C-alpha cells in the first residue's frame, strides 16, 4: 500500500528532492506558503499539494484537515521547512529572529501536533524532523539558526519518548552542509564543492521511512532526570 507522506518546504532543496524520490511509489503532498511555486513544483513532481504557511496555525490546521479529508490518513510527516539567518546577534533584526524561530521551531512543532491525533487513531505513523549538524556544535555569527536546531533536536528526542507507546516513530535527521537554496537570502558567495547533494539525503530519508525498525534515541541518564 502506498504511504501518504506530507512534506513541508517541499518546493525546493531537500524537500523537493525528497518529494521527487518518494512520489513514484507513494502519495506525496508538498506544503508551501507560495501558491504559484507550489503548483508548479507539484505539476513537475506529479504529486499533490496543500497551501500551508507554517507561521500561521490556522493555515497548518486547514492544510492537515484537507489532507486527511482527501487521503484519509497521514503515514509520514517530514518536517522540512526552514529558513537561514547569520551574523552577530546584535545585527540580526528582531523580526528576522522571530521568523527563524516561527518557521524552524514553532511551525515544526505545530505541524507535528496536528498529525498526531490521526496517527494515534491509526496506531502507527512516522514523524521526521529535519534538524542539522548545527544541533551539535557552536559557531559565532550563527547564534539564532543554531539555537533553532538545538530546539529541534530536543523536541524530537522528547516527542519520541512521548509517542513511542502509541507506535508512532519520531526521527531526528541531522544532515551536514547541503547544496540548497537555504542560503539564497544572503549574498555572500559559498563554496559548494564539498556540500552534500540533496538527492542522496532523500535516499536516506526513503530508507528511514521504509525501515521497520523502531529507531530510538539513546536514553543516557533518563532514569535520573527529574525536570
C-alpha atoms as a printed R data frame, in Angstrom:
    type eleno elety resid chain resno       x      y       z
1   ATOM     1    CA   UNK     A     1   0.000  0.000   0.000
2   ATOM     2    CA   UNK     A     2   1.267  3.460  -0.899
3   ATOM     3    CA   UNK     A     3   2.189  5.657   2.058
4   ATOM     4    CA   UNK     A     4   0.624  9.101   2.431
5   ATOM     5    CA   UNK     A     5   3.566 11.441   3.003
6   ATOM     6    CA   UNK     A     6   3.347 15.173   3.774
7   ATOM     7    CA   UNK     A     7   6.489 17.259   3.258
8   ATOM     8    CA   UNK     A     8   6.761 20.858   4.432
9   ATOM     9    CA   UNK     A     9   9.108 23.081   2.468
10  ATOM    10    CA   UNK     A    10   8.548 20.779  -0.492
11  ATOM    11    CA   UNK     A    11   9.164 23.213  -3.340
12  ATOM    12    CA   UNK     A    12  12.959 23.397  -3.172
13  ATOM    13    CA   UNK     A    13  16.114 21.902  -1.722
14  ATOM    14    CA   UNK     A    14  15.859 18.752   0.378
15  ATOM    15    CA   UNK     A    15  12.054 18.849   0.442
16  ATOM    16    CA   UNK     A    16  11.834 18.926  -3.350
17  ATOM    17    CA   UNK     A    17  14.473 16.195  -3.761
18  ATOM    18    CA   UNK     A    18  12.665 14.006  -1.242
19  ATOM    19    CA   UNK     A    19   9.290 14.515  -2.912
20  ATOM    20    CA   UNK     A    20  10.875 13.615  -6.253
21  ATOM    21    CA   UNK     A    21  12.343 10.430  -4.785
22  ATOM    22    CA   UNK     A    22   9.179  9.346  -2.968
23  ATOM    23    CA   UNK     A    23   6.424 10.372  -5.382
24  ATOM    24    CA   UNK     A    24   6.622  7.396  -7.805
25  ATOM    25    CA   UNK     A    25   5.768  4.856  -5.082
26  ATOM    26    CA   UNK     A    26   3.782  6.923  -2.586
27  ATOM    27    CA   UNK     A    27   1.075  9.563  -2.257
28  ATOM    28    CA   UNK     A    28   3.161 12.670  -1.609
29  ATOM    29    CA   UNK     A    29   1.730 16.041  -0.620
30  ATOM    30    CA   UNK     A    30   4.100 19.003  -0.617
31  ATOM    31    CA   UNK     A    31   3.397 22.027   1.591
32  ATOM    32    CA   UNK     A    32   4.450 25.639   0.993
33  ATOM    33    CA   UNK     A    33   3.054 29.160   1.509
34  ATOM    34    CA   UNK     A    34   3.870 30.260  -2.060
35  ATOM    35    CA   UNK     A    35   0.968 29.116  -4.207
36  ATOM    36    CA   UNK     A    36   2.406 29.662  -7.704
37  ATOM    37    CA   UNK     A    37   5.675 27.928  -6.862
38  ATOM    38    CA   UNK     A    38   3.779 25.159  -5.063
39  ATOM    39    CA   UNK     A    39   1.541 24.404  -8.030
40  ATOM    40    CA   UNK     A    40   4.493 24.457 -10.426
41  ATOM    41    CA   UNK     A    41   6.529 22.053  -8.284
42  ATOM    42    CA   UNK     A    42   3.582 19.688  -7.794
43  ATOM    43    CA   UNK     A    43   2.987 19.602 -11.540
44  ATOM    44    CA   UNK     A    44   6.625 18.699 -12.251
45  ATOM    45    CA   UNK     A    45   6.796 16.164  -9.431
46  ATOM    46    CA   UNK     A    46   3.377 14.682 -10.267
47  ATOM    47    CA   UNK     A    47   2.322 14.876  -6.633
48  ATOM    48    CA   UNK     A    48  -0.407 16.559  -4.598
49  ATOM    49    CA   UNK     A    49  -0.028 19.850  -2.740
50  ATOM    50    CA   UNK     A    50  -1.542 21.967   0.007
51  ATOM    51    CA   UNK     A    51  -1.038 25.650   0.633
52  ATOM    52    CA   UNK     A    52   0.473 25.918   4.100
53  ATOM    53    CA   UNK     A    53   2.245 28.718   5.951
54  ATOM    54    CA   UNK     A    54   3.924 27.139   8.978
55  ATOM    55    CA   UNK     A    55   3.999 30.518  10.746
56  ATOM    56    CA   UNK     A    56   0.182 30.539  10.745
57  ATOM    57    CA   UNK     A    57  -1.532 27.926  12.928
58  ATOM    58    CA   UNK     A    58  -4.848 28.203  11.091
59  ATOM    59    CA   UNK     A    59  -3.058 27.571   7.792
60  ATOM    60    CA   UNK     A    60  -1.423 24.461   9.259
61  ATOM    61    CA   UNK     A    61  -4.725 23.230  10.673
62  ATOM    62    CA   UNK     A    62  -6.522 23.717   7.353
63  ATOM    63    CA   UNK     A    63  -3.791 22.000   5.327
64  ATOM    64    CA   UNK     A    64  -3.735 18.902   7.541
65  ATOM    65    CA   UNK     A    65  -7.537 18.781   7.635
66  ATOM    66    CA   UNK     A    66  -7.630 18.885   3.811
67  ATOM    67    CA   UNK     A    67  -5.055 16.101   3.507
68  ATOM    68    CA   UNK     A    68  -6.954 13.872   5.924
69  ATOM    69    CA   UNK     A    69 -10.229 14.563   4.145
70  ATOM    70    CA   UNK     A    70  -8.761 13.628   0.766
71  ATOM    71    CA   UNK     A    71  -6.351 10.820   1.693
72  ATOM    72    CA   UNK     A    72  -7.968  9.595   4.955
73  ATOM    73    CA   UNK     A    73  -4.637  9.368   6.798
74  ATOM    74    CA   UNK     A    74  -1.076 10.664   7.036
75  ATOM    75    CA   UNK     A    75   1.501  7.921   7.371
76  ATOM    76    CA   UNK     A    76   4.583 10.138   7.355
77  ATOM    77    CA   UNK     A    77   5.223 13.806   8.119
78  ATOM    78    CA   UNK     A    78   8.573 15.208   7.022
79  ATOM    79    CA   UNK     A    79   9.054 18.469   8.891
80  ATOM    80    CA   UNK     A    80  11.459 20.096   6.480
81  ATOM    81    CA   UNK     A    81  10.524 23.797   6.222
82  ATOM    82    CA   UNK     A    82  13.347 26.012   7.403
83  ATOM    83    CA   UNK     A    83  14.959 29.422   6.974
84  ATOM    84    CA   UNK     A    84  18.522 30.618   7.475
85  ATOM    85    CA   UNK     A    85  19.979 33.559   9.360
86  ATOM    86    CA   UNK     A    86  23.578 34.548  10.027
87  ATOM    87    CA   UNK     A    87  25.561 37.390  11.531
88  ATOM    88    CA   UNK     A    88  26.135 38.525  15.101
89  ATOM    89    CA   UNK     A    89  23.056 38.535  17.298
90  ATOM    90    CA   UNK     A    90  23.175 42.297  17.703
91  ATOM    91    CA   UNK     A    91  22.992 42.695  13.934
92  ATOM    92    CA   UNK     A    92  20.038 40.355  13.480
93  ATOM    93    CA   UNK     A    93  16.769 42.244  13.231
94  ATOM    94    CA   UNK     A    94  14.122 41.243  15.807
95  ATOM    95    CA   UNK     A    95  11.617 40.373  13.063
96  ATOM    96    CA   UNK     A    96  14.215 38.126  11.379
97  ATOM    97    CA   UNK     A    97  14.945 36.328  14.646
98  ATOM    98    CA   UNK     A    98  11.225 35.798  15.240
99  ATOM    99    CA   UNK     A    99  10.724 34.405  11.732
100 ATOM   100    CA   UNK     A   100  13.523 31.851  12.150
101 ATOM   101    CA   UNK     A   101  12.007 30.573  15.395
102 ATOM   102    CA   UNK     A   102   8.474 30.664  13.957
103 ATOM   103    CA   UNK     A   103   9.464 28.583  10.915
104 ATOM   104    CA   UNK     A   104  12.224 26.322  12.236
105 ATOM   105    CA   UNK     A   105  10.774 25.566  15.665
106 ATOM   106    CA   UNK     A   106   7.174 26.638  16.325
107 ATOM   107    CA   UNK     A   107   5.873 25.691  12.868
108 ATOM   108    CA   UNK     A   108   7.597 22.318  13.085
109 ATOM   109    CA   UNK     A   109   6.010 21.644  16.478
110 ATOM   110    CA   UNK     A   110   2.543 22.700  15.352
111 ATOM   111    CA   UNK     A   111   2.670 20.537  12.216
112 ATOM   112    CA   UNK     A   112   3.648 17.550  14.341
113 ATOM   113    CA   UNK     A   113   0.857 18.385  16.785
114 ATOM   114    CA   UNK     A   114  -1.763 18.397  14.028
115 ATOM   115    CA   UNK     A   115  -0.899 14.941  12.645
116 ATOM   116    CA   UNK     A   116  -0.590 13.129  15.968
117 ATOM   117    CA   UNK     A   117  -4.324 12.561  16.578
118 ATOM   118    CA   UNK     A   118  -4.706 10.827  13.216
119 ATOM   119    CA   UNK     A   119  -1.596  8.706  13.783
120 ATOM   120    CA   UNK     A   120  -2.821  7.686  17.228
121 ATOM   121    CA   UNK     A   121  -6.137  6.653  15.702
122 ATOM   122    CA   UNK     A   122  -4.333  4.520  13.107
123 ATOM   123    CA   UNK     A   123  -1.945  3.203  15.791
124 ATOM   124    CA   UNK     A   124   1.086  3.987  13.645
125 ATOM   125    CA   UNK     A   125   2.947  6.793  11.927
126 ATOM   126    CA   UNK     A   126   6.331  8.398  11.397
127 ATOM   127    CA   UNK     A   127   7.376 11.985  12.059
128 ATOM   128    CA   UNK     A   128  10.768 13.021  10.689
129 ATOM   129    CA   UNK     A   129  12.104 16.343  11.906
130 ATOM   130    CA   UNK     A   130  14.866 17.807   9.752
131 ATOM   131    CA   UNK     A   131  17.432 19.195  12.162
132 ATOM   132    CA   UNK     A   132  21.083 19.753  11.239
133 ATOM   133    CA   UNK     A   133  24.619 19.059  12.376
134 ATOM   134    CA   UNK     A   134  24.231 22.576  13.782
135 ATOM   135    CA   UNK     A   135  22.351 20.947  16.674
136 ATOM   136    CA   UNK     A   136  25.631 19.513  17.977
137 ATOM   137    CA   UNK     A   137  28.116 22.358  17.639
138 ATOM   138    CA   UNK     A   138  28.638 26.034  18.348
139 ATOM   139    CA   UNK     A   139  29.768 28.769  15.989
140 ATOM   140    CA   UNK     A   140  29.908 32.532  16.085
141 ATOM   141    CA   UNK     A   141  27.558 34.502  13.851
142 ATOM   142    CA   UNK     A   142  25.159 31.545  13.760
143 ATOM   143    CA   UNK     A   143  23.531 32.049  17.163
144 ATOM   144    CA   UNK     A   144  19.872 32.126  16.141
145 ATOM   145    CA   UNK     A   145  19.964 29.406  13.470
146 ATOM   146    CA   UNK     A   146  21.988 27.011  15.613
147 ATOM   147    CA   UNK     A   147  19.695 27.652  18.594
148 ATOM   148    CA   UNK     A   148  16.683 26.753  16.424
149 ATOM   149    CA   UNK     A   149  18.296 23.427  15.509
150 ATOM   150    CA   UNK     A   150  19.207 22.716  19.146
151 ATOM   151    CA   UNK     A   151  15.482 23.162  19.823
152 ATOM   152    CA   UNK     A   152  14.518 20.731  17.036
153 ATOM   153    CA   UNK     A   153  16.923 18.163  18.483
154 ATOM   154    CA   UNK     A   154  15.455 18.428  21.981
155 ATOM   155    CA   UNK     A   155  11.890 18.432  20.689
156 ATOM   156    CA   UNK     A   156  12.496 15.318  18.583
157 ATOM   157    CA   UNK     A   157  14.034 13.369  21.467
158 ATOM   158    CA   UNK     A   158  11.289 14.285  23.934
159 ATOM   159    CA   UNK     A   159   8.495 13.686  21.418
160 ATOM   160    CA   UNK     A   160   9.915 10.263  20.642
161 ATOM   161    CA   UNK     A   161   9.713  9.351  24.325
162 ATOM   162    CA   UNK     A   162   6.144 10.659  24.418
163 ATOM   163    CA   UNK     A   163   4.823  8.908  21.299
164 ATOM   164    CA   UNK     A   164   6.621  5.562  21.250
165 ATOM   165    CA   UNK     A   165   3.856  3.992  23.347
166 ATOM   166    CA   UNK     A   166   1.420  4.811  20.521
167 ATOM   167    CA   UNK     A   167   3.584  3.067  17.910
168 ATOM   168    CA   UNK     A   168   4.458  6.427  16.374
169 ATOM   169    CA   UNK     A   169   8.084  6.810  15.344
170 ATOM   170    CA   UNK     A   170   9.825 10.162  15.740
171 ATOM   171    CA   UNK     A   171  13.127 10.521  13.913
172 ATOM   172    CA   UNK     A   172  15.545 13.414  14.079
173 ATOM   173    CA   UNK     A   173  17.515 13.804  10.849
174 ATOM   174    CA   UNK     A   174  20.851 15.617  11.030
175 ATOM   175    CA   UNK     A   175  22.402 16.331   7.608
176 ATOM   176    CA   UNK     A   176  25.516 18.417   7.198
177 ATOM   177    CA   UNK     A   177  26.111 21.281   4.792
178 ATOM   178    CA   UNK     A   178  23.921 20.811   1.709
179 ATOM   179    CA   UNK     A   179  23.782 22.454  -1.690
180 ATOM   180    CA   UNK     A   180  20.320 24.024  -1.371
181 ATOM   181    CA   UNK     A   181  18.728 27.495  -1.778
182 ATOM   182    CA   UNK     A   182  18.596 27.831   2.041
183 ATOM   183    CA   UNK     A   183  21.310 30.483   1.978
184 ATOM   184    CA   UNK     A   184  19.958 32.431  -1.005
185 ATOM   185    CA   UNK     A   185  18.779 35.370   1.124
186 ATOM   186    CA   UNK     A   186  22.432 36.161   1.869
187 ATOM   187    CA   UNK     A   187  24.657 37.448  -0.899
188 ATOM   188    CA   UNK     A   188  27.935 36.045   0.435
189 ATOM   189    CA   UNK     A   189  29.432 33.530  -2.003
190 ATOM   190    CA   UNK     A   190  29.601 29.950  -0.769
191 ATOM   191    CA   UNK     A   191  31.779 27.025  -1.748
192 ATOM   192    CA   UNK     A   192  29.509 24.084  -2.539
193 ATOM   193    CA   UNK     A   193  32.292 21.772  -3.773
194 ATOM   194    CA   UNK     A   194  32.102 19.605  -0.644
195 ATOM   195    CA   UNK     A   195  28.409 20.160   0.077
196 ATOM   196    CA   UNK     A   196  26.003 17.223   0.261
197 ATOM   197    CA   UNK     A   197  23.725 16.582  -2.690
198 ATOM   198    CA   UNK     A   198  20.068 16.686  -1.516
199 ATOM   199    CA   UNK     A   199  19.162 13.718  -3.738
200 ATOM   200    CA   UNK     A   200  21.436 11.453  -1.682
201 ATOM   201    CA   UNK     A   201  19.904 12.718   1.553
202 ATOM   202    CA   UNK     A   202  16.492 11.956   0.027
203 ATOM   203    CA   UNK     A   203  17.620  8.345  -0.444
204 ATOM   204    CA   UNK     A   204  18.489  8.159   3.255
205 ATOM   205    CA   UNK     A   205  15.070  9.527   4.159
206 ATOM   206    CA   UNK     A   206  13.436  6.925   1.923
207 ATOM   207    CA   UNK     A   207  15.344  4.217   3.765
208 ATOM   208    CA   UNK     A   208  14.267  5.574   7.163
209 ATOM   209    CA   UNK     A   209  10.629  5.728   6.083
210 ATOM   210    CA   UNK     A   210  10.635  2.157   4.819
211 ATOM   211    CA   UNK     A   211  12.663  0.737   7.703
212 ATOM   212    CA   UNK     A   212  10.646 -1.447  10.030
213 ATOM   213    CA   UNK     A   213  12.969 -0.733  12.938
214 ATOM   214    CA   UNK     A   214  11.683  1.454  15.746
215 ATOM   215    CA   UNK     A   215  14.663  3.791  15.954
216 ATOM   216    CA   UNK     A   216  15.361  5.160  19.417
217 ATOM   217    CA   UNK     A   217  17.481  7.973  20.724
218 ATOM   218    CA   UNK     A   218  19.875  6.756  23.444
219 ATOM   219    CA   UNK     A   219  18.360  7.245  26.899
220 ATOM   220    CA   UNK     A   220  21.570  8.119  28.723
221 ATOM   221    CA   UNK     A   221  20.737  9.260  32.235
222 ATOM   222    CA   UNK     A   222  16.991  9.388  31.558
223 ATOM   223    CA   UNK     A   223  16.118  7.409  34.696
224 ATOM   224    CA   UNK     A   224  17.726 10.111  36.829
225 ATOM   225    CA   UNK     A   225  16.276 13.099  35.016
226 ATOM   226    CA   UNK     A   226  13.682 14.822  37.196
227 ATOM   227    CA   UNK     A   227  12.935 18.004  35.253
